[in-house]
Amino acid sequence: MYYNSTINISKGSSKIVLLLLIVFLFSLSGFTQTDSLSIYKPSFEFQFFSKSFIDDFDKSNSELDFQIDRTLLAYNQNLSNKFSLCLAGDSYTKNKDKTFKRTVYLKRAYVSFKNDNLSISAGLLVLEQLKYQRKIWGLRYIDKTFQHKNGYGDNRNSGILFKHKLNNHYKYDIALTSGYSTPGSTSTEKTRLSLGQTFGANNWHFRLFNAITFDTEYENTHSLFVVKEHNKLNIGCETAIILNQNNQVKEDYWGTSVFGNYTIVKNLMCFARYDYNDNLNNTNSKTCMWFGLQYSPFKYLKGSLYYENTDFSNSFVAFGLFLHYI
């Protein structure tokens, strides 16, 4: 067992880091003597995902396997009352490498400005398209949300993100991204303009998302996410479609996902999810389902025992582990 600390930072991410460093130094130079140093105290976040699973457990050739999916370390720093900086690194396994041979890369690097209900962020960002689905699904360490898993949207990209909360029931976000792709990301290296709108009332939440990707042909993405939160029960459904102007290059495709969870007792939750994906260009399966139990013995640790089946043929039983400290 060994660990490879190779650092993978492209020219694009190097420019982002340089820009953020200039902004950071400029912000420091603007501090006044009356500024309280306590607001500039940094904070750290650590996330660790792992899985132990029995592949094809219902067959005679089943095998026990283990993999690490995330080793994220994030650094957050308030530069002033309104400006903040975030830097985060993660690691991934290159093709044919063992799971303990990790390559480090830059995952987040952005500066944010926040004033009341308005915020603007720039750099290598965490985007809003998948944020609400991830919150309700709550099991990212088991698998990504439907749109993220099947290439309908990005979780992170380089660009500018504008967010505005108009009231307690409606907020929207606009993002312009350049297509910079980090290792292990499904991001396409194309310029993209997107608009997201979130509505909420009486424990119902609706998320509308529209995006246009600029390339030799235009690609339009539309999605709808609906969730109902009721006491111990959460149920969500998301549907996405991608329309291509030039069908000779790519075909239109769509997909949908239904998922839910129920808190049995304080630290024990059961969950289930079903995905259908009509994207023939995607290497993922057409259908996938999960169901299992999650137990959280204390705040920073979660573990899940679950069953996963793809295309009603391949299946495995797994134990997922999520360690999160912030």
N, C-alpha and C positions, 0 to 999 in steps of 0.2 A: 504494500500500500504506500503510495507516494503522492505528492502534490506538485503540480507544475505551475509555477508562478509567472508564466509567459504573459507579457502585457500586450494587448492588441488595441492600439489606438490609431485610427486612420487619419489621413490629412484633414478630412472634414471635421472630425471630432477634436483634433488639435486646434483648429481655428476657433471652435466653440469655446474650448478651455481658455485660450488666449483672450477672447472677447470678455468672458466672464471675469477673468483676473483683472482686466482693466476697469471694468465696472466696479468690482470689489474694492480696488484701491481708491477709485474715485469716491466711492461712498464713504470709505474710512476717512478720507481727507475732509469730507464735509461734516464730520461730527463736531458739535459744539461742546463747550465746556459744561453746559447744563444737561447734556445727554446722560441718561442713567445707563451705566455699563451693564446692569442686570438684564436689559432687554436684548443684549448682544450675546448672551450666553448660548453656545452652540448646543444642538441636540443631535443624537445619533439613533439610527434605526438598523436593526439586523433581522433578516429573514432567511430561513433555511427550510427547503422543501426536500423530502426524500420519499422513495417508494420501495417497498419490498413486495414482490408479487410472484405468484405461481402462474406461469403462462400456459394456456391450454390445459387448465387443471383437470378438465373432464376427459383428457386423453391419456394414453399410456406413456407418451413421451413428454409429459409435463415437466417443467424445470423451475427451480426457484431462482429469481434474479433480483438485483438491487440497483437503483439508480438515484443520483442526486440531480434535482432539477433547478435549484436556486441556492445561491450563497450571497445574497445581496447585503451590502453595507452602504448606508446612506448618511450623508453629513448635511445638516440643515443649519443655516446661520442667518440671523436677522442682521441686516446691514444698517437699518434705521427703523423708524416706526412704520414705514410703508414698504421698504424694500427688503427682500430676503434672497438667499442663495441656496441652491440645492445641488449637491454632487453625489453621485452614487456609482458604485461599481458592482459587477457581478462576475460570474465565471460560467463557462460552458465546456462541454466535451466535444472535441473535434471528431470527425468521422473516424471510426475504428479505434479511437482511444478508449481506455477504460474510464469508468465514471469518476475515479479518484484522480485522474490526470486532468487537471482543470486549466483553462486558459482565461486569464482575467481581461475584462474589457470595460470601457466606460459605458454606463447605461443611462444615466441622467446627468445633465449639466445645464441648469437654467437659472435665470434671475426672474423674480416676480415682483410686481408692484400691486399693492392692495390698498384700496381706499373705500371704506364702508362696503357697499355691495358690488363694487367693481374691482376686477383684477385683470392684469395683463402679464403674461409670461413669455419669455423668449429664450431659445436655446434648444437643447435636446430634451424634449418634453415628455411628460406623461399626459396623454390626451384624454378627452372626455367621452369619446364615443362608447367605450366599454365600461365606464366607471360604475354606472348604476346596475348593470347586469352583474358585475363582479360583486357588488355589495350584497345583492339578494342571493346570488348563487353561493357566495361565501366559502367556496371550496376550490380556490385557485390552485392549491397544492395538489389536488387530485387531477384537475384538468382545466384548461382555459375555457372561457365562455364560448358560446357557439360561434359568434361572428369572428372572434379572434382566432379560434382553432381552425376555421375553414376559409380564412383569407378574405373576409368581407370588410375588415377594418383593421386599423393599427392601434396598438396600445401605447406606442411611443414613436416619436419622429422628431426631426429638427424643424423648427419654425416659430410661429407666433400664435399664441392662444389668448383670446379675449373672452372674459366671462362676466355676465351681468345678471344679478338677481333683482328683478323688478319688485317682487313682493313674495309673500310666503307660499304662493301657489304657482308662480311662473318664473323661470329663469332660462337664459339662453347662452350659447357659446358659439364662437366663430373661430376657426383655425385655418391658417395657411401654412402648409408644410412642404418641405423641399424633397422629401423622399429619401433622406439619409437612413440607411438600414444598419442596425447593429447586429452582431453575430447572433444567430439563433432567432432572428426576427423575421416575420412574414411580410414586413413592409416592402412595398414596391418603390423603386427609385424614380418616382414621378412626382411632379408638383400637384398638390391637391388642395382644393378649397372646400370647407365643410361648414355646415350649420346644424347645431343641435338645439332642441327645445324640450324642456322638461316641465310637465304640468303635474300638480299634486293636490288632492283634496280627499278628505274622509278615508284615509288609508289606501287610496288608489293613486297610482303614479303612472304617467304616460311619458314615454321618451320617443320623440320623432327625430330622425337623423337623415340628412341629405348631403351628398358630397359629389363633386365632379373632379375627375382626374384628367389632367391634361397630358396628352401624348400624341403620337401620330393619329390615334383615334381617341375620341372622348369616351370616358367610362363613367357612368352614373350609378351611384349607390344610394339606395333608399332602405330605411329600416324603421321598424316600430317595436317598441318594448312596452309591455303592460305588466304591472305587478299589483297584487293585492296583499297587504299586510294586515293580519287579523290575530291579535293576541300572540299565540305561540305558533301560528301557521303563516308561512309565506308562500305564495304561488306566483310564478312569473312565466311569461311567454314572449318570445322575440321572433320576428320574421324579417328577413333581409332579402333584397334582390339587387343584382348587378345587371345593368343594361349597357351593351356595347354598341357604339355607332357603326363599327365595322365588324359585321358578323363573320367575315371571312377570316379574321384574325382570331377572335374569341366568340364564343357563344354566350347568350344571356343565361343566367342561372339564378336560382333562389334556394332558400332553405328556411327551416323553422326549428325552434327548440321550446320545449315545455319542461319546467323544473319546479321543484318545491321542497320545502323542509318543514319539519314539525319538531318543536322542543318538547321532548317527553318529560324530562325533569330538568332541573337547573343546568346541569353540565352534560346532558345527553340529548343528542338530536338525531333524527332519522331523515334521510333525503333520497330523492329520486330525480332522474332527468332522462329525457329522450330527445335525440337530435335526428333530423332528416336533412340531408344536404344533396342538392341536385347538381353540384358543380363537378362535371366530368373531367375538368382540367386539374382538379385537386387530387392529391395522392391519398387524402384521408378517406375513410369509409363513407358509404352512402347513409348508413344508419348507425347510431351508437346509443347505448343506454347504460345508465349507472344506477345503483341503489345500494344503500349501506347505512352505517351508523357512525356518528362522530362523538367522541368523548373528549372533554377538556378538563383535566384535573385541576389546572390553575390557569391564570390569566394568559401566560405567555406560551402555553403548549396545547396543541390540539392533535388528536390522532383519530384516524378513520379506518374502519374495516369495511370494504366494499367489494361489489361485484361489477364487472364491466363486460359488455358484450358488443361486438361490432358485426354488422351485417347478418345478425342472427346465426353466426357460425363460430367466429373466433371469440374466445372469452378468457378471462382470468379473474382470480381473487387477489386482492392486494391490501396492504396496510400502508396508509400514507401518514407522514409525520410533518407537522408544521410548527416550527419554533419561531416566534416573533417577539422581539424586544424593542421597545421604543420609549 
